[in-house]
Amino acid sequence: MITYNSIAVGTDGSDSSLLAVRAAASLARVYDATLVIIVAWHSASGSLLNSPHSDVSAIPIVGEDVADEYLRDARVVAEEEGATKIDLRKRAGAPAAVLVQEVEDNGIDLLVVGNKGVNTLTGRVFGNIPTEVVRHSSVNVMIVNTEGVDS
């Protein structure tokens, strides 16, 4: 039987990422698992993907204060979905790398991300967070379909 004791989800404050938080929170409720909500924050500008095409690979700058706001909003969504054990984390770095590292460092059983960028030409050519997470994660990754939800 598959069971999860800890489920992580990333959020960037967007409606689509909050849909992923909602899905992860629902699973956490069902499995009585700890829900770890993660925000990657950055204090420098420029391309974080080391792409020669920085205009399409730059990640929006999220400061620590904004990260705290995103975490508060995500907690509300998770509580609405019935999650009771919620751990909020913020970490400096590129989102995909932060999510994978948090999983590695903290023994997370399942990682949940939205599919934002997966079905775009830019995402297919230059990469996107869900694809990078799947490539590098050592645990199961659940990708939530957020199509039709405003970013």
GROMACS elastic network, one bead per residue, 0.5 to 0.9 nm:
[ bonds ]
;  ai    aj funct       b0    kb
    3    31     6  0.67155   500
    3    33     6  0.89202   500
    3   109     6  0.85467   500
    4     7     6  0.67947   500
    4    27     6  0.86494   500
    4    28     6  0.79208   500
    4    31     6  0.61798   500
    4    32     6  0.82402   500
    4    33     6  0.62232   500
    4    34     6  0.87562   500
    4   108     6  0.85216   500
    4   109     6  0.56825   500
    4   110     6  0.68279   500
    5    28     6  0.80724   500
    5    31     6  0.70454   500
    5    32     6  0.71720   500
    5    34     6  0.62228   500
    5    35     6  0.87478   500
    5   108     6  0.77569   500
    5   109     6  0.65345   500
    5   110     6  0.86349   500
    6    28     6  0.74839   500
    6    31     6  0.88814   500
    6    32     6  0.87725   500
    6    33     6  0.50322   500
    6    35     6  0.59503   500
    6    36     6  0.71347   500
    6   107     6  0.78057   500
    6   108     6  0.51905   500
    6   109     6  0.54117   500
    6   110     6  0.67661   500
    6   111     6  0.89016   500
    7    24     6  0.68115   500
    7    25     6  0.83092   500
    7    27     6  0.79380   500
    7    28     6  0.65044   500
    7    33     6  0.66585   500
    7    34     6  0.62059   500
    7    36     6  0.60065   500
    7    37     6  0.85141   500
    7   108     6  0.59947   500
    7   109     6  0.59289   500
    7   111     6  0.59027   500
    7   112     6  0.73555   500
    8    21     6  0.88790   500
    8    24     6  0.73415   500
    8    34     6  0.83194   500
    8    35     6  0.57925   500
    8    37     6  0.57906   500
    8    38     6  0.71375   500
    8    99     6  0.81403   500
    8   102     6  0.84546   500
    8   103     6  0.74202   500
    8   108     6  0.65356   500
    8   109     6  0.79315   500
    8   110     6  0.62445   500
    8   112     6  0.60812   500
    8   113     6  0.86796   500
    9    17     6  0.87062   500
    9    20     6  0.70118   500
    9    21     6  0.60240   500
    9    24     6  0.64265   500
    9    25     6  0.87179   500
    9    35     6  0.76182   500
    9    36     6  0.63226   500
    9    37     6  0.50898   500
    9    38     6  0.60776   500
    9    39     6  0.87869   500
    9    99     6  0.79672   500
    9   110     6  0.85831   500
    9   111     6  0.58189   500
    9   113     6  0.59195   500
    9   114     6  0.88526   500
   10    17     6  0.71124   500
   10    18     6  0.88159   500
   10    20     6  0.78229   500
   10    21     6  0.73301   500
   10    36     6  0.84974   500
   10    37     6  0.58682   500
   10    39     6  0.58695   500
   10    40     6  0.79806   500
   10    95     6  0.79947   500
   10    96     6  0.89849   500
   10    99     6  0.67834   500
   10   111     6  0.83002   500
   10   112     6  0.70643   500
   10   113     6  0.60600   500
   10   114     6  0.82900   500
   11    14     6  0.72241   500
   11    16     6  0.86543   500
   11    18     6  0.64811   500
   11    20     6  0.77997   500
   11    21     6  0.70818   500
   11    37     6  0.71536   500
   11    38     6  0.62549   500
   11    39     6  0.55283   500
   11    40     6  0.80867   500
   11    70     6  0.71846   500
   11    71     6  0.77821   500
   11    74     6  0.74282   500
   11   113     6  0.80776   500
   11   114     6  0.87103   500
   12    15     6  0.88030   500
   12    16     6  0.88774   500
   12    17     6  0.62337   500
   12    18     6  0.81903   500
   12    38     6  0.87247   500
   12    39     6  0.62388   500
   12    40     6  0.75909   500
   12    41     6  0.89403   500
   12    62     6  0.83923   500
   12    67     6  0.78856   500
   12    70     6  0.66524   500
   12    71     6  0.88384   500
   12    95     6  0.87656   500
   13    16     6  0.83216   500
   13    17     6  0.64510   500
   13    18     6  0.67346   500
   13    39     6  0.85537   500
   13    66     6  0.88251   500
   13    67     6  0.82358   500
   13    69     6  0.81591   500
   13    71     6  0.79280   500
   13    73     6  0.75031   500
   13    74     6  0.75806   500
   13   151     6  0.89313   500
   14    17     6  0.52466   500
   14    18     6  0.62925   500
   14    19     6  0.87573   500
   14    70     6  0.86537   500
   14   150     6  0.77073   500
   14   151     6  0.52253   500
   15    18     6  0.50682   500
   15    19     6  0.63621   500
   15    20     6  0.89367   500
   15   146     6  0.87219   500
   15   149     6  0.65464   500
   15   150     6  0.60630   500
   15   151     6  0.55808   500
   16    19     6  0.51374   500
   16    20     6  0.67357   500
   16    21     6  0.89093   500
   16   114     6  0.66375   500
   16   115     6  0.84045   500
   16   116     6  0.72869   500
   16   145     6  0.87065   500
   16   146     6  0.53956   500
   16   147     6  0.79546   500
   16   148     6  0.87089   500
   16   149     6  0.55801   500
   16   150     6  0.63874   500
   16   151     6  0.53997   500
   17    20     6  0.50393   500
   17    21     6  0.63503   500
   17    22     6  0.87007   500
   17    74     6  0.89379   500
   17   113     6  0.73275   500
   17   114     6  0.57836   500
   17   115     6  0.87935   500
   17   116     6  0.81668   500
   17   144     6  0.89877   500
   17   146     6  0.78702   500
   17   151     6  0.78354   500
   18    22     6  0.61184   500
   18    23     6  0.86242   500
   18    73     6  0.84338   500
   18    74     6  0.63823   500
   18    77     6  0.71530   500
   18    78     6  0.88478   500
   18   114     6  0.86409   500
   19    23     6  0.63534   500
   19    24     6  0.86828   500
   19    77     6  0.86777   500
   19   114     6  0.74973   500
   19   144     6  0.77067   500
   19   145     6  0.86486   500
   19   146     6  0.67888   500
   19   149     6  0.84166   500
   20    23     6  0.50874   500
   20    24     6  0.61377   500
   20    25     6  0.84670   500
   20   112     6  0.66385   500
   20   113     6  0.58205   500
   20   114     6  0.52695   500
   20   115     6  0.88126   500
   20   143     6  0.79989   500
   20   144     6  0.57244   500
   20   145     6  0.81896   500
   20   146     6  0.76103   500
   21    24     6  0.50955   500
   21    25     6  0.59427   500
   21    26     6  0.84993   500
   21    37     6  0.75507   500
   21    74     6  0.66130   500
   21    75     6  0.86630   500
   21    77     6  0.70789   500
   21    78     6  0.64421   500
   21   112     6  0.78319   500
   21   113     6  0.81083   500
   21   114     6  0.86564   500
   22    25     6  0.50895   500
   22    26     6  0.61761   500
   22    27     6  0.87466   500
   22    74     6  0.83547   500
   22    77     6  0.61344   500
   22    78     6  0.57709   500
   22    79     6  0.89793   500
   22    80     6  0.83073   500
   22    81     6  0.62272   500
   23    26     6  0.51567   500
   23    27     6  0.64235   500
   23    28     6  0.86953   500
   23    78     6  0.86957   500
   23    81     6  0.82907   500
   23   112     6  0.80474   500
   23   144     6  0.73569   500
   24    27     6  0.51270   500
   24    28     6  0.61312   500
   24    29     6  0.86407   500
   24    35     6  0.72935   500
   24    78     6  0.80091   500
   24    83     6  0.88678   500
   24   111     6  0.84124   500
   24   112     6  0.61911   500
   24   113     6  0.86366   500
   24   142     6  0.87985   500
   25    29     6  0.61414   500
   25    30     6  0.86394   500
   25    33     6  0.89989   500
   25    34     6  0.89882   500
   25    35     6  0.64622   500
   25    77     6  0.81106   500
   25    78     6  0.50407   500
   25    79     6  0.76993   500
   25    80     6  0.87660   500
   25    81     6  0.59345   500
   25    82     6  0.69005   500
   25    83     6  0.52291   500
   25    84     6  0.87709   500
   25    86     6  0.87695   500
   26    29     6  0.51126   500
   26    30     6  0.63135   500
   26    31     6  0.87100   500
   26    78     6  0.77295   500
   26    81     6  0.56685   500
   26    82     6  0.66979   500
   26    83     6  0.66864   500
   27    30     6  0.50401   500
   27    31     6  0.60608   500
   27    32     6  0.80924   500
   27    33     6  0.78115   500
   27    35     6  0.87955   500
   27    83     6  0.83445   500
   28    31     6  0.52255   500
   28    32     6  0.54553   500
   28    34     6  0.62426   500
   28    35     6  0.58592   500
   28    82     6  0.83398   500
   28    83     6  0.59098   500
   28    84     6  0.82428   500
   28    85     6  0.81334   500
   29    33     6  0.66123   500
   29    34     6  0.85874   500
   29    35     6  0.87159   500
   29    81     6  0.77259   500
   29    82     6  0.57935   500
   29    84     6  0.71043   500
   29    85     6  0.86091   500
   30    33     6  0.77436   500
   30    82     6  0.89716   500
   30    83     6  0.86373   500
   31    34     6  0.87918   500
   32    83     6  0.79353   500
   32    84     6  0.80674   500
   32    85     6  0.79686   500
   33    83     6  0.82616   500
   33    84     6  0.85944   500
   33    85     6  0.69733   500
   33    86     6  0.89291   500
   34    83     6  0.80245   500
   34    84     6  0.77535   500
   34    86     6  0.58101   500
   34    87     6  0.71200   500
   35    78     6  0.83723   500
   35    83     6  0.71607   500
   35    84     6  0.82112   500
   35    85     6  0.60725   500
   35    87     6  0.60664   500
   35    88     6  0.83960   500
   36    85     6  0.85408   500
   36    86     6  0.59496   500
   36    88     6  0.58889   500
   36    89     6  0.71023   500
   36   108     6  0.83868   500
   37    71     6  0.70531   500
   37    74     6  0.73899   500
   37    75     6  0.78649   500
   37    86     6  0.73742   500
   37    87     6  0.62499   500
   37    88     6  0.50202   500
   37    89     6  0.60955   500
   37    90     6  0.83636   500
   38    71     6  0.74646   500
   38    87     6  0.86116   500
   38    88     6  0.62688   500
   38    90     6  0.55731   500
   38    91     6  0.76004   500
   38    98     6  0.82902   500
   38    99     6  0.71255   500
   38   102     6  0.82324   500
   39    67     6  0.60001   500
   39    68     6  0.82958   500
   39    70     6  0.73469   500
   39    71     6  0.69436   500
   39    88     6  0.83650   500
   39    89     6  0.64630   500
   39    91     6  0.65197   500
   39    92     6  0.85089   500
   39    95     6  0.75579   500
   39    98     6  0.82489   500
   39    99     6  0.84047   500
   40    62     6  0.76287   500
   40    64     6  0.89921   500
   40    67     6  0.73295   500
   40    89     6  0.86570   500
   40    90     6  0.57387   500
   40    91     6  0.50911   500
   40    92     6  0.55327   500
   40    93     6  0.58464   500
   40    94     6  0.64477   500
   40    95     6  0.51372   500
   40    96     6  0.85639   500
   40    97     6  0.89166   500
   40    98     6  0.61909   500
   40    99     6  0.78806   500
   41    61     6  0.70935   500
   41    63     6  0.56147   500
   41    64     6  0.61231   500
   41    66     6  0.82853   500
   41    67     6  0.61979   500
   41    90     6  0.68272   500
   41    91     6  0.60516   500
   41    93     6  0.60915   500
   41    94     6  0.76294   500
   41    95     6  0.78649   500
   42    45     6  0.78941   500
   42    59     6  0.88023   500
   42    60     6  0.82653   500
   42    61     6  0.54696   500
   42    62     6  0.52863   500
   42    63     6  0.57890   500
   42    64     6  0.76755   500
   42    91     6  0.85258   500
   42    92     6  0.55314   500
   42    93     6  0.58675   500
   42    94     6  0.74807   500
   43    61     6  0.64618   500
   43    62     6  0.69569   500
   43    63     6  0.58764   500
   43    64     6  0.81279   500
   43    92     6  0.79781   500
   43    93     6  0.88460   500
   44    61     6  0.70694   500
   45    48     6  0.82362   500
   45    58     6  0.80314   500
   45    59     6  0.82085   500
   45    60     6  0.79978   500
   45    61     6  0.65448   500
   46    54     6  0.69525   500
   46    55     6  0.86933   500
   46    57     6  0.87667   500
   46    58     6  0.57982   500
   46    59     6  0.75686   500
   46    60     6  0.88187   500
   46    61     6  0.88690   500
   47    50     6  0.59118   500
   47    51     6  0.67986   500
   47    52     6  0.86110   500
   47    53     6  0.82809   500
   47    54     6  0.50284   500
   47    55     6  0.77631   500
   47    56     6  0.85660   500
   47    57     6  0.58809   500
   47    59     6  0.65974   500
   48    51     6  0.78790   500
   48    54     6  0.82974   500
   48    57     6  0.72225   500
   48    58     6  0.60404   500
   48    59     6  0.64623   500
   48    93     6  0.82779   500
   48    94     6  0.61952   500
   49    52     6  0.89169   500
   49    54     6  0.79516   500
   49    57     6  0.61407   500
   49    58     6  0.71281   500
   49    59     6  0.82575   500
   49    94     6  0.77849   500
   49   126     6  0.87211   500
   49   127     6  0.87010   500
   50    53     6  0.84452   500
   50    54     6  0.76024   500
   50    57     6  0.80937   500
   51    54     6  0.57237   500
   51    56     6  0.86052   500
   51    57     6  0.64672   500
   51    58     6  0.86200   500
   51   126     6  0.75989   500
   52    55     6  0.86984   500
   52    57     6  0.86118   500
   53    56     6  0.59143   500
   53    57     6  0.63870   500
   53    58     6  0.85394   500
   53   126     6  0.83726   500
   54    58     6  0.53796   500
   55    58     6  0.60078   500
   56    59     6  0.86308   500
   56   122     6  0.70340   500
   56   126     6  0.78283   500
   57   122     6  0.84325   500
   57   123     6  0.89745   500
   57   126     6  0.69251   500
   57   127     6  0.81548   500
   57   128     6  0.86271   500
   58    61     6  0.88792   500
   59    62     6  0.88133   500
   59    94     6  0.77856   500
   59    95     6  0.86306   500
   62    65     6  0.81753   500
   62    66     6  0.60382   500
   62    67     6  0.63806   500
   63    66     6  0.53193   500
   63    67     6  0.61559   500
   63    68     6  0.87743   500
   64    68     6  0.62834   500
   64    69     6  0.87573   500
   64    90     6  0.79147   500
   64    91     6  0.88471   500
   64    92     6  0.85205   500
   65    68     6  0.51416   500
   65    69     6  0.64566   500
   65    70     6  0.88328   500
   66    70     6  0.62504   500
   66    71     6  0.86375   500
   67    70     6  0.50741   500
   67    71     6  0.62205   500
   67    72     6  0.87118   500
   67    90     6  0.67265   500
   68    71     6  0.50820   500
   68    72     6  0.62696   500
   68    73     6  0.87315   500
   68    88     6  0.89255   500
   68    89     6  0.88704   500
   68    90     6  0.76677   500
   69    72     6  0.51385   500
   69    73     6  0.62779   500
   69    74     6  0.86111   500
   70    73     6  0.51657   500
   70    74     6  0.61104   500
   70    75     6  0.85997   500
   71    74     6  0.50414   500
   71    75     6  0.61019   500
   71    76     6  0.87462   500
   71    88     6  0.63784   500
   71    89     6  0.77213   500
   71    90     6  0.81113   500
   72    75     6  0.51266   500
   72    76     6  0.65087   500
   72    77     6  0.89425   500
   72    88     6  0.84425   500
   73    76     6  0.52918   500
   73    77     6  0.65813   500
   73    78     6  0.88304   500
   74    77     6  0.50818   500
   74    78     6  0.61242   500
   74    79     6  0.85706   500
   74    88     6  0.89538   500
   75    78     6  0.50038   500
   75    79     6  0.60455   500
   75    80     6  0.84940   500
   75    83     6  0.89705   500
   75    86     6  0.73646   500
   75    87     6  0.88323   500
   75    88     6  0.78476   500
   76    79     6  0.51774   500
   76    80     6  0.61621   500
   76    81     6  0.87076   500
   77    80     6  0.50831   500
   77    81     6  0.63839   500
   77    82     6  0.88933   500
   78    81     6  0.50987   500
   78    82     6  0.64837   500
   78    83     6  0.55354   500
   78    84     6  0.82134   500
   78    86     6  0.79206   500
   79    83     6  0.52027   500
   79    84     6  0.66472   500
   79    86     6  0.84528   500
   80    83     6  0.75892   500
   83    86     6  0.68452   500
   89   102     6  0.89465   500
   90    98     6  0.88599   500
   91    95     6  0.89226   500
   91    98     6  0.65746   500
   91    99     6  0.89948   500
   91   102     6  0.86101   500
   92    95     6  0.85921   500
   92    98     6  0.73643   500
   93    96     6  0.85981   500
   93    97     6  0.69648   500
   93    98     6  0.59207   500
   94    97     6  0.54920   500
   94    98     6  0.60044   500
   94    99     6  0.86908   500
   95    98     6  0.50923   500
   95    99     6  0.61651   500
   95   100     6  0.86685   500
   95   129     6  0.68046   500
   95   133     6  0.89923   500
   96    99     6  0.52676   500
   96   100     6  0.62667   500
   96   101     6  0.85563   500
   96   128     6  0.82923   500
   96   129     6  0.51584   500
   96   130     6  0.73931   500
   96   131     6  0.87125   500
   96   132     6  0.60586   500
   96   133     6  0.54225   500
   96   136     6  0.86837   500
   97   100     6  0.52546   500
   97   101     6  0.59981   500
   97   102     6  0.85294   500
   97   129     6  0.87942   500
   97   132     6  0.81694   500
   97   133     6  0.75321   500
   97   136     6  0.84686   500
   98   101     6  0.51382   500
   98   102     6  0.60572   500
   98   103     6  0.86169   500
   99   102     6  0.52518   500
   99   103     6  0.63493   500
   99   104     6  0.87584   500
   99   111     6  0.80199   500
   99   133     6  0.72730   500
   99   137     6  0.85378   500
  100   103     6  0.51986   500
  100   104     6  0.63008   500
  100   105     6  0.86868   500
  100   111     6  0.84890   500
  100   133     6  0.63456   500
  100   136     6  0.67543   500
  100   137     6  0.55150   500
  100   138     6  0.79303   500
  101   105     6  0.59444   500
  101   106     6  0.84091   500
  101   137     6  0.85669   500
  102   105     6  0.51098   500
  102   106     6  0.58899   500
  102   107     6  0.81705   500
  102   108     6  0.77249   500
  103   106     6  0.54944   500
  103   107     6  0.57795   500
  103   109     6  0.76914   500
  103   110     6  0.81945   500
  103   111     6  0.74247   500
  103   137     6  0.77047   500
  103   138     6  0.79550   500
  103   139     6  0.77902   500
  104   107     6  0.58822   500
  104   108     6  0.71400   500
  104   137     6  0.81827   500
  104   138     6  0.74575   500
  104   139     6  0.87804   500
  105   108     6  0.81775   500
  108   111     6  0.72631   500
  108   139     6  0.76610   500
  109   139     6  0.61345   500
  109   140     6  0.71362   500
  110   139     6  0.59418   500
  110   140     6  0.52182   500
  110   141     6  0.59200   500
  110   142     6  0.73629   500
  111   133     6  0.87205   500
  111   137     6  0.82888   500
  111   139     6  0.70474   500
  111   140     6  0.63758   500
  111   142     6  0.62199   500
  111   143     6  0.85760   500
  112   140     6  0.86208   500
  112   141     6  0.57175   500
  112   143     6  0.59373   500
  112   144     6  0.71934   500
  113   116     6  0.85987   500
  113   129     6  0.83445   500
  113   130     6  0.62527   500
  113   133     6  0.84111   500
  113   141     6  0.74834   500
  113   142     6  0.64170   500
  113   143     6  0.51279   500
  113   144     6  0.61272   500
  114   117     6  0.89257   500
  114   129     6  0.88076   500
  114   130     6  0.68525   500
  114   142     6  0.83344   500
  114   143     6  0.54151   500
  114   145     6  0.62187   500
  114   146     6  0.60491   500
  115   118     6  0.55497   500
  115   119     6  0.78978   500
  115   128     6  0.89210   500
  115   129     6  0.82798   500
  115   130     6  0.59800   500
  115   131     6  0.85331   500
  115   143     6  0.58540   500
  115   144     6  0.58875   500
  115   145     6  0.55982   500
  115   146     6  0.60624   500
  115   147     6  0.76562   500
  116   119     6  0.75756   500
  116   120     6  0.84556   500
  116   123     6  0.86922   500
  116   128     6  0.78144   500
  116   129     6  0.78241   500
  116   130     6  0.73462   500
  116   145     6  0.81902   500
  116   146     6  0.68007   500
  116   147     6  0.76344   500
  116   151     6  0.78973   500
  117   120     6  0.53407   500
  117   121     6  0.83004   500
  117   122     6  0.75184   500
  117   124     6  0.79175   500
  117   127     6  0.81409   500
  117   128     6  0.56657   500
  117   129     6  0.74902   500
  117   130     6  0.77463   500
  117   131     6  0.88247   500
  118   121     6  0.83647   500
  118   122     6  0.87687   500
  118   123     6  0.55539   500
  118   124     6  0.65841   500
  118   127     6  0.81257   500
  118   128     6  0.64303   500
  118   129     6  0.82292   500
  118   130     6  0.69065   500
  118   131     6  0.69662   500
  119   122     6  0.86284   500
  119   123     6  0.67904   500
  119   124     6  0.70913   500
  120   123     6  0.50413   500
  120   124     6  0.62308   500
  120   125     6  0.86358   500
  121   124     6  0.51292   500
  121   125     6  0.61246   500
  121   126     6  0.83900   500
  122   125     6  0.52253   500
  122   126     6  0.57036   500
  122   127     6  0.71797   500
  122   128     6  0.82141   500
  123   126     6  0.54728   500
  123   129     6  0.85721   500
  123   131     6  0.85891   500
  124   127     6  0.55829   500
  124   128     6  0.73912   500
  124   131     6  0.88388   500
  125   128     6  0.89116   500
  127   130     6  0.86497   500
  127   131     6  0.67268   500
  127   132     6  0.69064   500
  128   131     6  0.55976   500
  128   132     6  0.61967   500
  128   133     6  0.86405   500
  129   132     6  0.51825   500
  129   133     6  0.60464   500
  129   134     6  0.86464   500
  130   133     6  0.51278   500
  130   134     6  0.62350   500
  130   135     6  0.86581   500
  130   141     6  0.88841   500
  130   143     6  0.72067   500
  131   134     6  0.51834   500
  131   135     6  0.62036   500
  131   136     6  0.87607   500
  132   135     6  0.50754   500
  132   136     6  0.62448   500
  132   137     6  0.83410   500
  133   136     6  0.53377   500
  133   137     6  0.55793   500
  133   141     6  0.77851   500
  134   137     6  0.55374   500
  134   138     6  0.85645   500
  134   139     6  0.88136   500
  134   140     6  0.82386   500
  134   141     6  0.63179   500
  134   142     6  0.89233   500
  135   138     6  0.88175   500
  137   140     6  0.74447   500
  137   141     6  0.74418   500
  138   141     6  0.88552   500
  143   146     6  0.89851   500
  145   148     6  0.88957   500
  146   149     6  0.56447   500
  146   150     6  0.85282   500
  146   151     6  0.88569   500
  147   150     6  0.81744   500
  148   151     6  0.89960   500
